[in-house]
């Protein structure tokens, strides 16, 4: 019997309209969808009248559930994996599963779509020919500084995800690493409160403090850093 395949399906990062026809078709066609958080995925499912059964899949329950996933695939059933938003595995669960399945000759197929880091890069105005994505940086300012300096030396655009509670301290760290910088803060992309700010780290830090952001941190941030001043 031919084995089933696992589809890695990208879903919207904010605006629920940002999903491909193919993604909806796949999610409707499979008997089970593995989801990082079923409570988040059900919002997309309700919007597009998808009635497929959702199964919780996270790194924490990988060992418990991976055997059952393989059983379904061995029966010839196709499955899909989604994250809370965007393209799965990009700072989201799924790496362990994809690696294990590929190592054992199962077919894993991409159903491409939204990605917060690519969306942010495309509108940032920063160099796009060379960039590095670091996901979420360590919480320690010292470790963040060490990591950023390492990648700033490569002269690439550096992209990270950051929580609103730490974005101000990140701007301070960037300024300490290099005074000659250009930073883009892409907040809540594709959502109602989307905002893209650009300038030197010290300028953006001052702007956010003037807004009393420290007292009311909010939003999901993609932070893009070019370790030099952007040429006009």
C-alpha positions as CSV (number, residue, x, y, z in Angstrom):
1,X,0.0,0.0,0.0
2,X,1.3,3.5,-0.9
3,X,2.0,5.6,2.2
4,X,0.2,8.9,2.8
5,X,2.0,12.2,2.8
6,X,2.2,15.1,5.3
7,X,1.3,18.5,3.9
8,X,2.9,21.5,5.6
9,X,0.1,24.1,5.1
10,X,0.6,27.9,5.6
11,X,-2.3,29.8,7.1
12,X,-3.0,33.5,7.5
13,X,-0.7,35.6,9.8
14,X,-3.6,38.0,10.6
15,X,-6.1,38.7,7.9
16,X,-8.1,35.5,7.4
17,X,-8.5,36.4,3.7
18,X,-4.8,35.6,3.2
19,X,-5.0,31.9,2.4
20,X,-4.6,30.1,-0.9
21,X,-7.3,28.1,-2.6
22,X,-5.0,25.1,-2.6
23,X,-4.5,25.4,1.2
24,X,-8.2,25.3,1.8
25,X,-8.7,22.4,-0.6
26,X,-5.9,20.4,1.2
27,X,-7.3,21.1,4.7
28,X,-10.8,20.0,3.5
29,X,-9.4,16.8,1.8
30,X,-7.4,15.3,4.6
31,X,-9.0,13.3,7.5
32,X,-6.9,14.9,10.2
33,X,-5.1,18.2,10.7
34,X,-2.2,18.5,13.2
35,X,-2.5,22.0,14.8
36,X,-0.2,23.9,17.2
37,X,-3.3,25.3,19.0
38,X,-6.7,24.0,17.9
39,X,-8.4,27.0,19.4
40,X,-6.5,29.3,16.9
41,X,-6.9,27.0,13.9
42,X,-10.7,26.7,14.4
43,X,-11.0,30.4,13.5
44,X,-9.7,29.6,10.0
45,X,-11.7,26.5,9.7
46,X,-14.9,28.3,10.6
47,X,-14.2,31.0,8.1
48,X,-13.8,28.5,5.2
49,X,-16.3,25.9,6.3
50,X,-13.6,23.3,7.0
51,X,-14.9,20.4,9.1
52,X,-11.7,18.3,9.3
53,X,-10.8,16.9,12.7
54,X,-8.1,18.9,14.5
55,X,-5.5,17.1,16.6
56,X,-3.2,19.0,18.9
57,X,0.5,18.7,17.9
58,X,3.3,20.4,19.8
59,X,7.0,19.7,20.5
60,X,6.0,18.7,24.0
61,X,3.7,15.8,22.8
62,X,5.8,14.7,19.8
63,X,6.9,11.4,21.3
64,X,3.4,10.6,22.5
65,X,1.7,11.2,19.1
66,X,4.3,10.5,16.4
67,X,3.6,6.8,16.4
68,X,-0.1,7.4,15.7
69,X,0.8,9.9,13.0
70,X,3.0,7.2,11.3
71,X,0.2,4.7,11.6
72,X,-2.2,7.0,9.7
73,X,0.4,7.6,7.0
74,X,1.1,3.9,6.7
75,X,-2.6,3.3,6.1
76,X,-2.3,5.6,3.1
77,X,-4.0,8.6,4.7
78,X,-2.7,12.1,3.9
79,X,-2.4,14.5,6.9
80,X,-1.7,18.2,7.2
81,X,0.2,20.3,9.7
82,X,-0.6,23.9,10.6
83,X,0.7,26.4,13.1
84,X,-1.2,29.2,14.8
85,X,-0.4,31.5,11.9
86,X,1.9,31.7,8.9
87,X,4.2,28.9,7.6
88,X,4.6,26.0,10.1
89,X,8.1,25.3,11.6
90,X,9.3,28.9,11.3
91,X,9.7,29.5,15.0
92,X,6.8,27.1,15.5
93,X,6.5,23.3,16.2
94,X,7.1,20.7,13.5
95,X,10.8,20.3,13.0
96,X,11.0,17.1,14.9
97,X,8.1,15.6,13.0
98,X,9.3,16.6,9.5
99,X,12.9,15.5,10.2
100,X,11.7,12.1,11.5
101,X,9.3,11.5,8.7
102,X,11.8,12.5,6.0
103,X,14.5,10.3,7.6
104,X,12.1,7.4,7.3
105,X,11.2,8.1,3.6
106,X,7.8,9.5,4.1
107,X,6.8,12.3,1.7
108,X,6.5,15.8,3.2
109,X,5.0,18.4,0.8
110,X,4.8,22.2,1.2
111,X,1.6,24.1,0.6
112,X,3.2,27.6,0.6
113,X,1.6,30.8,1.7
114,X,1.9,33.6,4.3
115,X,5.1,34.1,6.3
116,X,5.5,37.0,8.7
117,X,9.3,37.3,8.2
118,X,9.1,37.3,4.4
119,X,6.1,39.8,4.4
120,X,8.0,42.1,6.7
121,X,11.2,41.9,4.6
122,X,9.4,42.6,1.4
123,X,8.1,46.0,2.7
124,X,11.0,47.0,4.9
125,X,13.1,48.9,2.4
126,X,16.2,47.1,3.7
127,X,18.5,44.9,1.5
128,X,16.8,41.7,0.6
129,X,19.6,39.9,-1.4
130,X,21.2,38.6,1.9
131,X,19.4,38.2,5.1
132,X,19.5,36.0,8.2
133,X,16.5,35.0,10.4
134,X,17.3,34.3,14.1
135,X,13.8,33.6,15.3
136,X,13.3,34.7,19.0
137,X,16.6,35.9,20.6
138,X,17.6,34.8,24.1
139,X,16.0,36.8,27.0
140,X,19.4,37.8,28.4
141,X,20.6,41.2,27.0
142,X,24.2,40.0,27.2
143,X,23.4,36.9,25.1
144,X,21.3,38.9,22.7
145,X,24.2,41.4,22.2
146,X,26.7,38.6,21.6
147,X,24.4,37.0,19.0
148,X,23.6,40.2,17.2
149,X,27.2,41.3,17.0
150,X,28.1,38.0,15.4
151,X,25.6,38.3,12.7
152,X,26.1,42.1,12.2
153,X,29.6,41.3,11.1
154,X,28.2,39.4,8.1
155,X,26.7,42.6,6.8
156,X,23.3,41.1,6.2
157,X,19.8,42.3,7.1
158,X,19.0,40.5,10.4
159,X,15.5,39.5,11.2
160,X,14.1,38.5,14.6
161,X,10.7,38.0,16.2
162,X,10.2,39.8,19.5
163,X,7.5,40.1,22.2
164,X,6.2,43.6,22.9
165,X,7.5,43.3,26.5
166,X,11.1,43.1,25.3
167,X,11.1,45.2,22.1
168,X,12.3,48.3,23.9
169,X,15.2,46.5,25.5
170,X,16.1,45.0,22.1
171,X,16.3,48.5,20.6
172,X,18.7,49.5,23.4
173,X,20.8,46.4,22.7
174,X,20.9,47.2,19.0
175,X,22.1,50.7,19.7
176,X,24.8,49.4,22.0
177,X,26.0,47.0,19.3
178,X,26.2,49.7,16.6
179,X,25.2,53.4,16.5
180,X,25.1,53.3,12.7
181,X,22.0,51.2,12.2
182,X,18.6,51.1,10.4
183,X,15.8,49.3,12.1
184,X,12.3,48.4,10.9
185,X,9.6,47.5,13.3
186,X,6.8,45.6,11.6
187,X,3.9,45.3,14.0
188,X,0.7,43.2,13.6
189,X,1.2,42.6,9.9
190,X,-2.1,42.2,8.0
191,X,-4.1,43.0,11.1
192,X,-6.3,46.1,11.8
193,X,-3.5,47.7,13.8
194,X,-0.7,47.0,11.4
195,X,2.1,49.5,11.6
196,X,5.6,49.7,10.1
197,X,8.1,52.1,11.7
198,X,11.6,52.8,10.4
199,X,14.6,54.6,11.7
200,X,17.7,54.2,13.9
201,X,17.2,52.1,17.0
202,X,17.6,55.1,19.3
203,X,15.0,57.1,17.3
204,X,12.4,54.3,17.5
205,X,13.1,53.8,21.2
206,X,12.4,57.5,21.8
207,X,9.2,57.3,19.7
208,X,7.8,54.3,21.5
209,X,8.6,55.8,24.9
210,X,6.8,59.0,23.9
211,X,3.8,56.8,23.2
212,X,4.1,55.3,26.7
213,X,4.5,52.0,25.0
214,X,6.4,50.6,28.1
215,X,3.3,50.9,30.2
216,X,1.0,49.3,27.6
217,X,3.1,46.9,25.5
218,X,1.1,45.2,22.7
219,X,1.4,43.7,19.3
220,X,3.4,41.0,17.5
221,X,6.7,42.3,16.2
222,X,9.0,41.4,13.3
223,X,12.2,43.4,13.9
224,X,14.5,43.9,10.9
225,X,18.0,45.3,11.5
226,X,20.6,46.6,9.0
227,X,23.9,47.2,10.8
228,X,24.5,50.4,8.8
229,X,22.6,53.5,8.0
230,X,20.4,53.0,5.0
231,X,21.7,54.9,2.0
232,X,19.2,57.3,0.5
